[in-house]
Amino acid sequence: MKLTNGVRLERGMSVDVVSPLQSNPVITNGGQIVADAFMRVYGIDLRRANALNTVYLDAQRIG
């Protein structure tokens, strides 16, 4: 669990994103598609929580 700036992240939270690139979406374009997905699904601002990085997020390729 991470609680920063009033934003709480829990282990197991996940979002699905479609990326046209084969690189990690957490670090590509500043992680914008991942940040947008967390905002849409959970209403969480990952930038405010300072958690938009590979320390807190893990990307798994499916397919």
PDB file of N, H, CA, C and O in Angstrom:
ATOM      1  N   MET A   1       0.831  -1.173   0.000  1.00  0.00           N
ATOM      2  CA  MET A   1       0.000   0.000   0.000  1.00  0.00           C
ATOM      3  C   MET A   1       0.879   1.241   0.000  1.00  0.00           C
ATOM      4  O   MET A   1       1.918   1.282   0.658  1.00  0.00           O
ATOM      5  N   LYS A   2       0.450   2.244  -0.742  1.00  0.00           N
ATOM      6  H   LYS A   2      -0.395   2.211  -1.277  1.00  0.00           H
ATOM      7  CA  LYS A   2       1.164   3.524  -0.781  1.00  0.00           C
ATOM      8  C   LYS A   2       0.135   4.630  -0.580  1.00  0.00           C
ATOM      9  O   LYS A   2      -0.889   4.665  -1.263  1.00  0.00           O
ATOM     10  N   LEU A   3       0.407   5.524   0.349  1.00  0.00           N
ATOM     11  H   LEU A   3       1.238   5.496   0.904  1.00  0.00           H
ATOM     12  CA  LEU A   3      -0.460   6.665   0.603  1.00  0.00           C
ATOM     13  C   LEU A   3       0.394   7.921   0.537  1.00  0.00           C
ATOM     14  O   LEU A   3       1.225   8.161   1.413  1.00  0.00           O
ATOM     15  N   THR A   4       0.185   8.728  -0.514  1.00  0.00           N
ATOM     16  H   THR A   4      -0.490   8.533  -1.225  1.00  0.00           H
ATOM     17  CA  THR A   4       0.946   9.952  -0.712  1.00  0.00           C
ATOM     18  C   THR A   4       0.014  11.042  -1.214  1.00  0.00           C
ATOM     19  O   THR A   4      -0.786  10.815  -2.122  1.00  0.00           O
ATOM     20  N   ASN A   5       0.119  12.213  -0.628  1.00  0.00           N
ATOM     21  H   ASN A   5       0.769  12.397   0.109  1.00  0.00           H
ATOM     22  CA  ASN A   5      -0.688  13.369  -1.036  1.00  0.00           C
ATOM     23  C   ASN A   5      -2.179  13.048  -1.099  1.00  0.00           C
ATOM     24  O   ASN A   5      -2.888  13.545  -1.974  1.00  0.00           O
ATOM     25  N   GLY A   6      -2.648  12.225  -0.182  1.00  0.00           N
ATOM     26  H   GLY A   6      -2.072  11.821   0.529  1.00  0.00           H
ATOM     27  CA  GLY A   6      -4.060  11.886  -0.134  1.00  0.00           C
ATOM     28  C   GLY A   6      -4.500  10.851  -1.153  1.00  0.00           C
ATOM     29  O   GLY A   6      -5.692  10.573  -1.278  1.00  0.00           O
ATOM     30  N   VAL A   7      -3.550  10.278  -1.884  1.00  0.00           N
ATOM     31  H   VAL A   7      -2.581  10.505  -1.782  1.00  0.00           H
ATOM     32  CA  VAL A   7      -3.860   9.268  -2.899  1.00  0.00           C
ATOM     33  C   VAL A   7      -3.400   7.916  -2.373  1.00  0.00           C
ATOM     34  O   VAL A   7      -2.246   7.745  -1.980  1.00  0.00           O
ATOM     35  N   ARG A   8      -4.321   6.958  -2.371  1.00  0.00           N
ATOM     36  H   ARG A   8      -5.259   7.096  -2.690  1.00  0.00           H
ATOM     37  CA  ARG A   8      -4.003   5.636  -1.842  1.00  0.00           C
ATOM     38  C   ARG A   8      -3.962   4.615  -2.971  1.00  0.00           C
ATOM     39  O   ARG A   8      -4.917   4.479  -3.735  1.00  0.00           O
ATOM     40  N   LEU A   9      -2.857   3.909  -3.064  1.00  0.00           N
ATOM     41  H   LEU A   9      -2.081   4.020  -2.443  1.00  0.00           H
ATOM     42  CA  LEU A   9      -2.695   2.818  -4.027  1.00  0.00           C
ATOM     43  C   LEU A   9      -2.592   1.508  -3.264  1.00  0.00           C
ATOM     44  O   LEU A   9      -1.908   1.417  -2.244  1.00  0.00           O
ATOM     45  N   GLU A  10      -3.275   0.506  -3.766  1.00  0.00           N
ATOM     46  H   GLU A  10      -3.831   0.580  -4.594  1.00  0.00           H
ATOM     47  CA  GLU A  10      -3.257  -0.819  -3.138  1.00  0.00           C
ATOM     48  C   GLU A  10      -2.640  -1.832  -4.084  1.00  0.00           C
ATOM     49  O   GLU A  10      -2.776  -1.721  -5.303  1.00  0.00           O
ATOM     50  N   ARG A  11      -1.972  -2.808  -3.526  1.00  0.00           N
ATOM     51  H   ARG A  11      -1.862  -2.898  -2.537  1.00  0.00           H
ATOM     52  CA  ARG A  11      -1.437  -3.906  -4.327  1.00  0.00           C
ATOM     53  C   ARG A  11      -2.605  -4.610  -5.019  1.00  0.00           C
ATOM     54  O   ARG A  11      -3.648  -4.854  -4.411  1.00  0.00           O
ATOM     55  N   GLY A  12      -2.415  -4.928  -6.288  1.00  0.00           N
ATOM     56  H   GLY A  12      -1.568  -4.729  -6.782  1.00  0.00           H
ATOM     57  CA  GLY A  12      -3.443  -5.635  -7.044  1.00  0.00           C
ATOM     58  C   GLY A  12      -4.290  -4.738  -7.920  1.00  0.00           C
ATOM     59  O   GLY A  12      -5.041  -5.232  -8.762  1.00  0.00           O
ATOM     60  N   MET A  13      -4.186  -3.428  -7.741  1.00  0.00           N
ATOM     61  H   MET A  13      -3.576  -3.027  -7.057  1.00  0.00           H
ATOM     62  CA  MET A  13      -4.900  -2.524  -8.649  1.00  0.00           C
ATOM     63  C   MET A  13      -4.311  -2.711 -10.040  1.00  0.00           C
ATOM     64  O   MET A  13      -3.095  -2.806 -10.207  1.00  0.00           O
ATOM     65  N   SER A  14      -5.193  -2.763 -11.034  1.00  0.00           N
ATOM     66  H   SER A  14      -6.181  -2.687 -10.899  1.00  0.00           H
ATOM     67  CA  SER A  14      -4.674  -2.944 -12.389  1.00  0.00           C
ATOM     68  C   SER A  14      -5.568  -2.247 -13.399  1.00  0.00           C
ATOM     69  O   SER A  14      -6.755  -2.025 -13.159  1.00  0.00           O
ATOM     70  N   VAL A  15      -4.979  -1.912 -14.516  1.00  0.00           N
ATOM     71  H   VAL A  15      -4.015  -2.092 -14.710  1.00  0.00           H
ATOM     72  CA  VAL A  15      -5.708  -1.334 -15.640  1.00  0.00           C
ATOM     73  C   VAL A  15      -5.184  -1.989 -16.908  1.00  0.00           C
ATOM     74  O   VAL A  15      -4.047  -2.459 -16.954  1.00  0.00           O
ATOM     75  N   ASP A  16      -6.016  -2.015 -17.924  1.00  0.00           N
ATOM     76  H   ASP A  16      -6.940  -1.634 -17.887  1.00  0.00           H
ATOM     77  CA  ASP A  16      -5.602  -2.522 -19.233  1.00  0.00           C
ATOM     78  C   ASP A  16      -5.469  -1.334 -20.169  1.00  0.00           C
ATOM     79  O   ASP A  16      -6.357  -0.484 -20.244  1.00  0.00           O
ATOM     80  N   VAL A  17      -4.353  -1.282 -20.881  1.00  0.00           N
ATOM     81  H   VAL A  17      -3.632  -1.973 -20.820  1.00  0.00           H
ATOM     82  CA  VAL A  17      -4.143  -0.230 -21.874  1.00  0.00           C
ATOM     83  C   VAL A  17      -3.685  -0.870 -23.170  1.00  0.00           C
ATOM     84  O   VAL A  17      -3.057  -1.929 -23.171  1.00  0.00           O
ATOM     85  N   VAL A  18      -4.007  -0.217 -24.263  1.00  0.00           N
ATOM     86  H   VAL A  18      -4.517   0.643 -24.262  1.00  0.00           H
ATOM     87  CA  VAL A  18      -3.559  -0.657 -25.573  1.00  0.00           C
ATOM     88  C   VAL A  18      -2.490   0.319 -26.018  1.00  0.00           C
ATOM     89  O   VAL A  18      -2.724   1.525 -26.101  1.00  0.00           O
ATOM     90  N   SER A  19      -1.316  -0.216 -26.303  1.00  0.00           N
ATOM     91  H   SER A  19      -1.126  -1.195 -26.235  1.00  0.00           H
ATOM     92  CA  SER A  19      -0.205   0.628 -26.723  1.00  0.00           C
ATOM     93  C   SER A  19       0.229   0.217 -28.130  1.00  0.00           C
ATOM     94  O   SER A  19       0.430  -0.967 -28.398  1.00  0.00           O
ATOM     95  N   PRO A  20       0.371   1.187 -29.022  1.00  0.00           N
ATOM     96  CA  PRO A  20       0.818   0.857 -30.376  1.00  0.00           C
ATOM     97  C   PRO A  20       2.309   0.498 -30.428  1.00  0.00           C
ATOM     98  O   PRO A  20       2.796  -0.002 -31.442  1.00  0.00           O
ATOM     99  N   LEU A  21       3.014   0.752 -29.347  1.00  0.00           N
ATOM    100  H   LEU A  21       2.617   1.158 -28.523  1.00  0.00           H
ATOM    101  CA  LEU A  21       4.451   0.476 -29.298  1.00  0.00           C
ATOM    102  C   LEU A  21       4.720  -0.777 -28.481  1.00  0.00           C
ATOM    103  O   LEU A  21       3.887  -1.198 -27.678  1.00  0.00           O
ATOM    104  N   GLN A  22       5.876  -1.361 -28.691  1.00  0.00           N
ATOM    105  H   GLN A  22       6.552  -1.019 -29.343  1.00  0.00           H
ATOM    106  CA  GLN A  22       6.236  -2.555 -27.925  1.00  0.00           C
ATOM    107  C   GLN A  22       6.982  -2.210 -26.647  1.00  0.00           C
ATOM    108  O   GLN A  22       7.347  -3.108 -25.888  1.00  0.00           O
ATOM    109  N   SER A  23       7.213  -0.936 -26.393  1.00  0.00           N
ATOM    110  H   SER A  23       6.917  -0.206 -27.010  1.00  0.00           H
ATOM    111  CA  SER A  23       7.928  -0.536 -25.184  1.00  0.00           C
ATOM    112  C   SER A  23       6.969  -0.450 -23.998  1.00  0.00           C
ATOM    113  O   SER A  23       5.750  -0.513 -24.161  1.00  0.00           O
ATOM    114  N   ASN A  24       7.529  -0.307 -22.828  1.00  0.00           N
ATOM    115  H   ASN A  24       8.518  -0.256 -22.696  1.00  0.00           H
ATOM    116  CA  ASN A  24       6.780  -0.262 -21.583  1.00  0.00           C
ATOM    117  C   ASN A  24       5.912   1.001 -21.544  1.00  0.00           C
ATOM    118  O   ASN A  24       6.457   2.104 -21.600  1.00  0.00           O
ATOM    119  N   PRO A  25       4.581   0.882 -21.449  1.00  0.00           N
ATOM    120  CA  PRO A  25       3.704   2.060 -21.448  1.00  0.00           C
ATOM    121  C   PRO A  25       3.841   2.919 -20.192  1.00  0.00           C
ATOM    122  O   PRO A  25       3.388   4.063 -20.177  1.00  0.00           O
ATOM    123  N   VAL A  26       4.456   2.383 -19.144  1.00  0.00           N
ATOM    124  H   VAL A  26       4.824   1.453 -19.156  1.00  0.00           H
ATOM    125  CA  VAL A  26       4.654   3.158 -17.915  1.00  0.00           C
ATOM    126  C   VAL A  26       5.685   4.261 -18.144  1.00  0.00           C
ATOM    127  O   VAL A  26       5.597   5.329 -17.540  1.00  0.00           O
ATOM    128  N   ILE A  27       6.658   4.006 -19.012  1.00  0.00           N
ATOM    129  H   ILE A  27       6.730   3.137 -19.503  1.00  0.00           H
ATOM    130  CA  ILE A  27       7.708   4.990 -19.247  1.00  0.00           C
ATOM    131  C   ILE A  27       7.606   5.677 -20.606  1.00  0.00           C
ATOM    132  O   ILE A  27       8.290   6.675 -20.831  1.00  0.00           O
ATOM    133  N   THR A  28       6.780   5.178 -21.511  1.00  0.00           N
ATOM    134  H   THR A  28       6.225   4.366 -21.328  1.00  0.00           H
ATOM    135  CA  THR A  28       6.619   5.781 -22.831  1.00  0.00           C
ATOM    136  C   THR A  28       5.713   7.004 -22.731  1.00  0.00           C
ATOM    137  O   THR A  28       4.644   6.942 -22.124  1.00  0.00           O
ATOM    138  N   ASN A  29       6.137   8.105 -23.322  1.00  0.00           N
ATOM    139  H   ASN A  29       7.006   8.156 -23.816  1.00  0.00           H
ATOM    140  CA  ASN A  29       5.376   9.367 -23.293  1.00  0.00           C
ATOM    141  C   ASN A  29       5.012   9.791 -21.874  1.00  0.00           C
ATOM    142  O   ASN A  29       3.927  10.323 -21.639  1.00  0.00           O
ATOM    143  N   GLY A  30       5.904   9.561 -20.950  1.00  0.00           N
ATOM    144  H   GLY A  30       6.785   9.129 -21.141  1.00  0.00           H
ATOM    145  CA  GLY A  30       5.653   9.952 -19.567  1.00  0.00           C
ATOM    146  C   GLY A  30       4.571   9.143 -18.889  1.00  0.00           C
ATOM    147  O   GLY A  30       4.062   9.539 -17.840  1.00  0.00           O
ATOM    148  N   GLY A  31       4.211   8.003 -19.482  1.00  0.00           N
ATOM    149  H   GLY A  31       4.624   7.681 -20.333  1.00  0.00           H
ATOM    150  CA  GLY A  31       3.195   7.140 -18.892  1.00  0.00           C
ATOM    151  C   GLY A  31       1.782   7.681 -19.013  1.00  0.00           C
ATOM    152  O   GLY A  31       0.904   7.307 -18.235  1.00  0.00           O
ATOM    153  N   GLN A  32       1.556   8.555 -19.977  1.00  0.00           N
ATOM    154  H   GLN A  32       2.268   8.859 -20.609  1.00  0.00           H
ATOM    155  CA  GLN A  32       0.261   9.232 -20.099  1.00  0.00           C
ATOM    156  C   GLN A  32      -0.913   8.269 -20.241  1.00  0.00           C
ATOM    157  O   GLN A  32      -1.948   8.482 -19.610  1.00  0.00           O
ATOM    158  N   ILE A  33      -0.785   7.203 -21.058  1.00  0.00           N
ATOM    159  H   ILE A  33       0.056   7.030 -21.570  1.00  0.00           H
ATOM    160  CA  ILE A  33      -1.926   6.301 -21.227  1.00  0.00           C
ATOM    161  C   ILE A  33      -2.219   5.519 -19.951  1.00  0.00           C
ATOM    162  O   ILE A  33      -3.370   5.179 -19.677  1.00  0.00           O
ATOM    163  N   VAL A  34      -1.184   5.236 -19.178  1.00  0.00           N
ATOM    164  H   VAL A  34      -0.249   5.512 -19.400  1.00  0.00           H
ATOM    165  CA  VAL A  34      -1.386   4.537 -17.897  1.00  0.00           C
ATOM    166  C   VAL A  34      -2.030   5.487 -16.890  1.00  0.00           C
ATOM    167  O   VAL A  34      -2.953   5.100 -16.172  1.00  0.00           O
ATOM    168  N   ALA A  35      -1.550   6.715 -16.836  1.00  0.00           N
ATOM    169  H   ALA A  35      -0.800   7.029 -17.419  1.00  0.00           H
ATOM    170  CA  ALA A  35      -2.141   7.709 -15.931  1.00  0.00           C
ATOM    171  C   ALA A  35      -3.608   7.944 -16.272  1.00  0.00           C
ATOM    172  O   ALA A  35      -4.447   8.025 -15.376  1.00  0.00           O
ATOM    173  N   ASP A  36      -3.922   8.054 -17.556  1.00  0.00           N
ATOM    174  H   ASP A  36      -3.241   7.988 -18.285  1.00  0.00           H
ATOM    175  CA  ASP A  36      -5.310   8.253 -17.978  1.00  0.00           C
ATOM    176  C   ASP A  36      -6.184   7.065 -17.589  1.00  0.00           C
ATOM    177  O   ASP A  36      -7.324   7.241 -17.161  1.00  0.00           O
ATOM    178  N   ALA A  37      -5.646   5.854 -17.739  1.00  0.00           N
ATOM    179  H   ALA A  37      -4.720   5.711 -18.087  1.00  0.00           H
ATOM    180  CA  ALA A  37      -6.411   4.650 -17.403  1.00  0.00           C
ATOM    181  C   ALA A  37      -6.691   4.572 -15.900  1.00  0.00           C
ATOM    182  O   ALA A  37      -7.800   4.215 -15.502  1.00  0.00           O
ATOM    183  N   PHE A  38      -5.705   4.900 -15.058  1.00  0.00           N
ATOM    184  H   PHE A  38      -4.804   5.190 -15.381  1.00  0.00           H
ATOM    185  CA  PHE A  38      -5.935   4.889 -13.611  1.00  0.00           C
ATOM    186  C   PHE A  38      -6.953   5.949 -13.214  1.00  0.00           C
ATOM    187  O   PHE A  38      -7.767   5.726 -12.318  1.00  0.00           O
ATOM    188  N   MET A  39      -6.911   7.097 -13.874  1.00  0.00           N
ATOM    189  H   MET A  39      -6.250   7.279 -14.602  1.00  0.00           H
ATOM    190  CA  MET A  39      -7.884   8.144 -13.578  1.00  0.00           C
ATOM    191  C   MET A  39      -9.285   7.695 -13.976  1.00  0.00           C
ATOM    192  O   MET A  39     -10.248   7.934 -13.247  1.00  0.00           O
ATOM    193  N   ARG A  40      -9.398   7.050 -15.127  1.00  0.00           N
ATOM    194  H   ARG A  40      -8.616   6.856 -15.720  1.00  0.00           H
ATOM    195  CA  ARG A  40     -10.701   6.597 -15.621  1.00  0.00           C
ATOM    196  C   ARG A  40     -11.286   5.486 -14.748  1.00  0.00           C
ATOM    197  O   ARG A  40     -12.475   5.513 -14.431  1.00  0.00           O
ATOM    198  N   VAL A  41     -10.469   4.518 -14.361  1.00  0.00           N
ATOM    199  H   VAL A  41      -9.503   4.496 -14.619  1.00  0.00           H
ATOM    200  CA  VAL A  41     -10.961   3.350 -13.626  1.00  0.00           C
ATOM    201  C   VAL A  41     -11.118   3.620 -12.129  1.00  0.00           C
ATOM    202  O   VAL A  41     -12.132   3.256 -11.533  1.00  0.00           O
ATOM    203  N   TYR A  42     -10.114   4.259 -11.525  1.00  0.00           N
ATOM    204  H   TYR A  42      -9.290   4.555 -12.010  1.00  0.00           H
ATOM    205  CA  TYR A  42     -10.112   4.433 -10.068  1.00  0.00           C
ATOM    206  C   TYR A  42     -10.290   5.882  -9.598  1.00  0.00           C
ATOM    207  O   TYR A  42     -10.533   6.131  -8.418  1.00  0.00           O
ATOM    208  N   GLY A  43     -10.168   6.824 -10.522  1.00  0.00           N
ATOM    209  H   GLY A  43      -9.971   6.621 -11.481  1.00  0.00           H
ATOM    210  CA  GLY A  43     -10.211   8.228 -10.117  1.00  0.00           C
ATOM    211  C   GLY A  43      -8.953   8.644  -9.382  1.00  0.00           C
ATOM    212  O   GLY A  43      -8.977   9.558  -8.558  1.00  0.00           O
ATOM    213  N   ILE A  44      -7.847   7.966  -9.684  1.00  0.00           N
ATOM    214  H   ILE A  44      -7.827   7.223 -10.354  1.00  0.00           H
ATOM    215  CA  ILE A  44      -6.573   8.198  -9.004  1.00  0.00           C
ATOM    216  C   ILE A  44      -5.619   8.929  -9.945  1.00  0.00           C
ATOM    217  O   ILE A  44      -5.455   8.552 -11.105  1.00  0.00           O
ATOM    218  N   ASP A  45      -4.995   9.982  -9.419  1.00  0.00           N
ATOM    219  H   ASP A  45      -5.128  10.289  -8.477  1.00  0.00           H
ATOM    220  CA  ASP A  45      -3.984  10.718 -10.163  1.00  0.00           C
ATOM    221  C   ASP A  45      -2.607  10.188  -9.766  1.00  0.00           C
ATOM    222  O   ASP A  45      -2.082  10.537  -8.709  1.00  0.00           O
ATOM    223  N   LEU A  46      -2.030   9.350 -10.613  1.00  0.00           N
ATOM    224  H   LEU A  46      -2.456   9.067 -11.472  1.00  0.00           H
ATOM    225  CA  LEU A  46      -0.733   8.744 -10.309  1.00  0.00           C
ATOM    226  C   LEU A  46       0.379   9.781 -10.199  1.00  0.00           C
ATOM    227  O   LEU A  46       1.325   9.594  -9.434  1.00  0.00           O
ATOM    228  N   ARG A  47       0.278  10.856 -10.944  1.00  0.00           N
ATOM    229  H   ARG A  47      -0.491  11.008 -11.566  1.00  0.00           H
ATOM    230  CA  ARG A  47       1.301  11.912 -10.864  1.00  0.00           C
ATOM    231  C   ARG A  47       1.259  12.581  -9.483  1.00  0.00           C
ATOM    232  O   ARG A  47       2.305  12.857  -8.895  1.00  0.00           O
ATOM    233  N   ARG A  48       0.074  12.836  -8.979  1.00  0.00           N
ATOM    234  H   ARG A  48      -0.776  12.612  -9.457  1.00  0.00           H
ATOM    235  CA  ARG A  48      -0.068  13.439  -7.652  1.00  0.00           C
ATOM    236  C   ARG A  48       0.493  12.515  -6.577  1.00  0.00           C
ATOM    237  O   ARG A  48       1.073  12.972  -5.593  1.00  0.00           O
ATOM    238  N   ALA A  49       0.314  11.217  -6.777  1.00  0.00           N
ATOM    239  H   ALA A  49      -0.158  10.846  -7.577  1.00  0.00           H
ATOM    240  CA  ALA A  49       0.827  10.231  -5.820  1.00  0.00           C
ATOM    241  C   ALA A  49       2.306   9.951  -6.029  1.00  0.00           C
ATOM    242  O   ALA A  49       2.912   9.205  -5.259  1.00  0.00           O
ATOM    243  N   ASN A  50       2.895  10.544  -7.069  1.00  0.00           N
ATOM    244  H   ASN A  50       2.403  11.149  -7.695  1.00  0.00           H
ATOM    245  CA  ASN A  50       4.300  10.314  -7.410  1.00  0.00           C
ATOM    246  C   ASN A  50       4.576   8.816  -7.580  1.00  0.00           C
ATOM    247  O   ASN A  50       5.587   8.294  -7.110  1.00  0.00           O
ATOM    248  N   ALA A  51       3.643   8.141  -8.269  1.00  0.00           N
ATOM    249  H   ALA A  51       2.822   8.565  -8.651  1.00  0.00           H
ATOM    250  CA  ALA A  51       3.748   6.693  -8.429  1.00  0.00           C
ATOM    251  C   ALA A  51       3.753   6.268  -9.891  1.00  0.00           C
ATOM    252  O   ALA A  51       3.583   5.085 -10.186  1.00  0.00           O
ATOM    253  N   LEU A  52       3.943   7.196 -10.796  1.00  0.00           N
ATOM    254  H   LEU A  52       4.081   8.157 -10.556  1.00  0.00           H
ATOM    255  CA  LEU A  52       3.957   6.856 -12.212  1.00  0.00           C
ATOM    256  C   LEU A  52       5.378   6.501 -12.619  1.00  0.00           C
ATOM    257  O   LEU A  52       6.042   7.245 -13.342  1.00  0.00           O
ATOM    258  N   ASN A  53       5.830   5.346 -12.139  1.00  0.00           N
ATOM    259  H   ASN A  53       5.291   4.742 -11.552  1.00  0.00           H
ATOM    260  CA  ASN A  53       7.173   4.857 -12.445  1.00  0.00           C
ATOM    261  C   ASN A  53       7.213   3.348 -12.245  1.00  0.00           C
ATOM    262  O   ASN A  53       6.262   2.754 -11.737  1.00  0.00           O
ATOM    263  N   THR A  54       8.298   2.748 -12.639  1.00  0.00           N
ATOM    264  H   THR A  54       9.070   3.230 -13.052  1.00  0.00           H
ATOM    265  CA  THR A  54       8.414   1.288 -12.577  1.00  0.00           C
ATOM    266  C   THR A  54       8.710   0.764 -11.177  1.00  0.00           C
ATOM    267  O   THR A  54       8.749  -0.450 -10.972  1.00  0.00           O
ATOM    268  N   VAL A  55       8.917   1.642 -10.225  1.00  0.00           N
ATOM    269  H   VAL A  55       8.885   2.627 -10.392  1.00  0.00           H
ATOM    270  CA  VAL A  55       9.086   1.191  -8.837  1.00  0.00           C
ATOM    271  C   VAL A  55       7.745   0.691  -8.299  1.00  0.00           C
ATOM    272  O   VAL A  55       7.691  -0.303  -7.575  1.00  0.00           O
ATOM    273  N   TYR A  56       6.663   1.387  -8.658  1.00  0.00           N
ATOM    274  H   TYR A  56       6.706   2.195  -9.246  1.00  0.00           H
ATOM    275  CA  TYR A  56       5.335   1.052  -8.147  1.00  0.00           C
ATOM    276  C   TYR A  56       4.456   0.315  -9.147  1.00  0.00           C
ATOM    277  O   TYR A  56       3.498  -0.353  -8.760  1.00  0.00           O
ATOM    278  N   LEU A  57       4.776   0.434 -10.424  1.00  0.00           N
ATOM    279  H   LEU A  57       5.554   0.977 -10.739  1.00  0.00           H
ATOM    280  CA  LEU A  57       3.930  -0.166 -11.470  1.00  0.00           C
ATOM    281  C   LEU A  57       4.692  -1.200 -12.282  1.00  0.00           C
ATOM    282  O   LEU A  57       5.880  -1.042 -12.565  1.00  0.00           O
ATOM    283  N   ASP A  58       3.999  -2.239 -12.644  1.00  0.00           N
ATOM    284  H   ASP A  58       3.034  -2.367 -12.415  1.00  0.00           H
ATOM    285  CA  ASP A  58       4.581  -3.317 -13.433  1.00  0.00           C
ATOM    286  C   ASP A  58       3.732  -3.508 -14.689  1.00  0.00           C
ATOM    287  O   ASP A  58       2.513  -3.650 -14.598  1.00  0.00           O
ATOM    288  N   ALA A  59       4.360  -3.512 -15.838  1.00  0.00           N
ATOM    289  H   ALA A  59       5.350  -3.397 -15.912  1.00  0.00           H
ATOM    290  CA  ALA A  59       3.643  -3.713 -17.100  1.00  0.00           C
ATOM    291  C   ALA A  59       3.804  -5.160 -17.546  1.00  0.00           C
ATOM    292  O   ALA A  59       4.908  -5.705 -17.538  1.00  0.00           O
ATOM    293  N   GLN A  60       2.706  -5.768 -17.929  1.00  0.00           N
ATOM    294  H   GLN A  60       1.809  -5.326 -17.935  1.00  0.00           H
ATOM    295  CA  GLN A  60       2.733  -7.133 -18.433  1.00  0.00           C
ATOM    296  C   GLN A  60       2.104  -7.139 -19.826  1.00  0.00           C
ATOM    297  O   GLN A  60       0.995  -6.643 -20.029  1.00  0.00           O
ATOM    298  N   ARG A  61       2.822  -7.698 -20.754  1.00  0.00           N
ATOM    299  H   ARG A  61       3.723  -8.100 -20.589  1.00  0.00           H
ATOM    300  CA  ARG A  61       2.310  -7.770 -22.119  1.00  0.00           C
ATOM    301  C   ARG A  61       1.417  -9.004 -22.242  1.00  0.00           C
ATOM    302  O   ARG A  61       1.784 -10.098 -21.815  1.00  0.00           O
ATOM    303  N   ILE A  62       0.258  -8.807 -22.824  1.00  0.00           N
ATOM    304  H   ILE A  62      -0.040  -7.918 -23.171  1.00  0.00           H
ATOM    305  CA  ILE A  62      -0.681  -9.895 -23.020  1.00  0.00           C
ATOM    306  C   ILE A  62      -0.862 -10.091 -24.521  1.00  0.00           C
ATOM    307  O   ILE A  62      -1.091  -9.138 -25.266  1.00  0.00           O
ATOM    308  N   GLY A  63      -0.756 -11.320 -24.938  1.00  0.00           N
ATOM    309  H   GLY A  63      -0.570 -12.094 -24.333  1.00  0.00           H
ATOM    310  CA  GLY A  63      -0.994 -11.612 -26.361  1.00  0.00           C
ATOM    311  C   GLY A  63       0.204 -11.689 -27.206  1.00  0.00           C
ATOM    312  O   GLY A  63       0.097 -11.929 -28.408  1.00  0.00           O
TER     313      GLY A  63
END
